[in-house]
Amino acid sequence: MQIRKIAEDAGYYGRARSAAEPTKHLRAYVTGSLATGGLAPFYEAVIGGLRDNARDSGFSLSIRMVDETSLGPERMARDQEQEEANATIFIGIDLTDGLASYFLGGSQRAILVNGYDPDMRFDCVAPNNFYGARMAGRALLRAGHRKLLYIHDHTRWTTTQRRRGFYAALEDYPDASAAAIGVANGVDTALLAEVERRAKGEADWTSVFCANDMAAFRLMNALEAAGLSVPGEISVIGFDDLPYAAMMHPRLTTMRVNCFEMAHQAILLAQRRISEPDAMPLQLECAVTLQSGATVAQIA
């Protein structure tokens, strides 16, 4: 970035060009329900990556945070009339039937970031949720845990894949079993009740896979309040490797998502879709990696 700035100041950009190429514009919608809560750092990283990669690829980019429950074709048509975009990016938003029909029936193009289209009609890029969650489950199982708990949050196509991946890990261990609870919309009633059951000896799980790091943070606070130590009594793995995972004590073991690479691939998808409108849709999955921390104990 410093070299580019020096080159810009020295006038190198544009010297060999006879005329400036017209700038193409991208408009992005980001989920307001998720981007303003505990997952805000995740979406901030994705948006930052989109901005950097869009600029480097010659695109202008506008970001709009929206309530996805009220996002429909009328909003799309109005926004397009006010600000024409060559492609529309949806970040953390699953397309409704109405939105899908709008894009399939017209000349506009849609790309899903951190989302899937199960009918394979649109370009998508997301973390590999299935195998990432399977890897997390296998890490707990290989550490000797056979009684597991799965904590899930909001339900989307992406988180559905995490649930499937986690339970796929258990298929290789016939003596393992798992229970599941939800903490959607920031409600910890079920979480606190389950931790109380564990503290009283009414539940016997020794490890927990949390669908995201915020759920892991809430769990670890509840465990500490109940007098249950991590990882001495309970092992925990999160997902996303958000910045606050490194500030948790002990440091959270989690699955790292490369938000910048996901954004980079999204811009490449937009370039391809604009230049090849009729190309076959691509659904890309970026690898996730285990970020070792200090919240998993080897018990066998």
N, C-alpha and C positions, 0 to 999 in steps of 0.2 A: 504493500500500500504506500509505503514511503517512496519507493522508486517510482511508482506511477505518479505520485504527487510532484516529485522533482521533474519528471518528464513533462507533465502538464504545464508546470510553471515555466519550463524552458521552451515551450511551444512545439514539442515534438509531435504531440497528437494533432493529426489533421494535416501535416505537411505533405504527405504523399497522397492525400485524398483530393480528388477533383471536386467532389461535392459531398456534403454530409448525408449519410444515409438517414432516411426517415426513421424515427423512433417508434417502435411498436409498444403498445401499452397492455399491461396486465392488471386485472382487478382481482383482489383477493378478499374473501370473506372468512373471518375467523370466529369460531364459536365463543359467544360471550359467556355462556354458562360454565365453560371449562377454563377459559383464558383469564378469568378474574378470580379464581380460587387457588387451591393448593397446587394445581397443575400450571399455574401462570408461568413459572420459569421454563417449562417445556415449550409452551407456545411462543414465548418471547424468543427462545433460541431458534425455533423454526422460522419465525418472521424475520429475525435478524439474518438468517441464512438466505431467505428468499430475497431480501433487499440487496444483499451483497452480490448474489449470483445474478439477479436481474440486471443490476447496474453493469456488471462485468460483461453481460451478454447483450447489452444495448437496449434493454427494455426499461421503460418507466413502469412504476408499480404503485398502486394505491391499495391501502389496507382498510377494510371496514369491519369493525367488530359488530356482530349482529346477534339478535335473539333468533336462533335457527327455527324455533317453533312458528315464527311468523314470516319465514322466508319463503316466498313463492314466485311464480312466473311474473306476476305484476311488478314486484320489486325489481326483478331482473330486467324487465323491459324498460322500466323508468330509469334505472341506473345506467343502462346502456344508452338511452337517449341523451342523458345528461353528460355521460363520459364514455365514449366509445372505447371498448376494449377488444383486443384481438383474441384474448382467451381469458377465461374466468377460473380462478383457483379457489377451491373450498378446503379450508384447513380445519380438520376435526369435525366436519359436518357430513352426515350421511344424506344423500339426495332423496327427497321424497319422490313419489310417483309423478307429482305435478312438475317438479323441477327437472326430473329426468326427461319427461316428455317435452318440456320447453327446449332443452338443449338438443334432443334427438330430432326434433321437428324443424329446427332452424339452422342458421349458418354459424351460430356461436359455438364455442368449444369449451369444454369443462375438464378440469384436472382435479383429482381428489388427492389431498395430502393428509397423511395420517388417517386414511380412510380406505374402504374397499367398496367396490361395486360388485355384488354377488352375481349379477347378470352379465358382467364382463362387457359393458357397453362403453365405459369411460376409462381414460388413462388414470392410473392410481399409483401412489408410492406410499409405503408404510414400513414401520419396523417389522421384522419377522416375528410377529407376536406368537404364533404357534410354537415354533422351535425355540424361541427365547424362553417361553414359559415352561416348555418341556425341559430345557436345560436347567432352569431354576429348580424344578421339581426333582430332577435327577441329582442335583447337587445336595439336596436335603436327604434324599434316599441313600446316596453313596456315603453320607456322613453317618448312616446307621439309623436314621429316623424312620419309623414305620407308622406312626400315628401323626397325621398331618392335618393342618387346617388351612383352608383357602379363603381369603378375604377378598371379595369382589366389590367393585364400585359401580359406576354408571354402566349401562349395557349398550354397546354398539357392536358393529361387525368386528372391530378390532379387539375389543375386550372379550367377545365371544371366542375368538381364536386363542386368546390367552387361557381361557378356561379349558378349552379343548386340549391345548398343549400340556397344561398341568396334569390333567387326568390321563393323558397319553403316557406320561412318565410312569404313572402307577401301574400301567399294564405289564411292565417287566418285573414287577415285584408283587407276587400273589399274596404275600403276607402283609402288604401295606394297605392302609385305608385312610380316607380323608372325609372331613366334614367341611361345610361351606357356610359362610354368613355374609351378609351384605352391609355396606356402609354408605349407600348412595345418598346424595344430597346433604352430606355432612352430618348425617344422623348416626350417632354411635350407640344407640340403645342396644342393638343386638350384640355389638362388639363388647360393651361393658358387661352385659349379661353373660356372655361366653367366657370372658376373662374371670368373672366371679365364679362361674362353674368350675373352671380349671383350678382356681385358688382353693376351692373347697374339696377338690378331689373328685368332683362329679364328671369331669372330662379328663381325658388322658393324653391329649395331643402334646407333642414335644417340639414341634416345629410349625412354622407358618409361612406360606407364600402369599404376599400381598400384591394385588394387581397393579399397584402404583406406590411410589415412595411416600405419598401423603398418608395412605392407609397404614403403611408401616410405621410412620411417625406417631399416628394416633394410637396404634396398637402398643408400641413400646412405652408410651406415656401411661396407658392403662395398665400394662404389666408392672411397671415400676410402682404405680399407686397401689397395686394389689400385693406387692412384696415378692413378685416373681422376677428372677434375674435373667438377663439376656447377655450372653448365650448360655449361662450356667444351667438354667432350667428350660428355657425356651429359645430355640434358634429361629431367626427371622431373615427372609430375603424379600427385597422389594423389586420394583421395576421402574426404569427410566433413568436412574442415576442423576437425579436433580441436584442442583448445587447444595441444598440443605442436607443431603444424604451424608456429605462429608462433615457436617457440623453435629450430627447426632452422636450420642455417646452410649455405647461404643459405635464406631463408624459402621454405617449400614452396609451390609453386603447386598448388592443389587445388580440388575441387568442394565448395562449401559446402552443407550440409544444415541446414535450419531445424528443429531438434529440437522447439523450443517450439511451432511451428505444427503440426507433426505430432501432438503431444500434444493440442493444442487441438482439432484435427479428430477425434481419437479420442474425446474426451469428447462432442463433438457427435453422433458416431455412436452412442455409448452412450445418450444422451438419446433420440435418434430410435428406436432399437431397442426401448427400454423402453416408449415411448409408442405405437409402432406395430410390434408384434411380427411382423406379417405383411408388412411393407413389403419391397420389392425390395432385396436387398443392394446396398450401394454399395462400390465400390473406388476410393479416392481416391489421387492421386499429387501430392505437393507438389513444386514446381519446385526445382531445385538451380541454383546459380549459380557461375560461375568466380571463384575467389578468386585474384587475381593475386599471384604471389610473384616469386622470382628464380631459379627452377630450370628455366626454358624459354628456350632460345636460338634466335634466328632465324638459320637457316643458309642460307636461299635465299629 
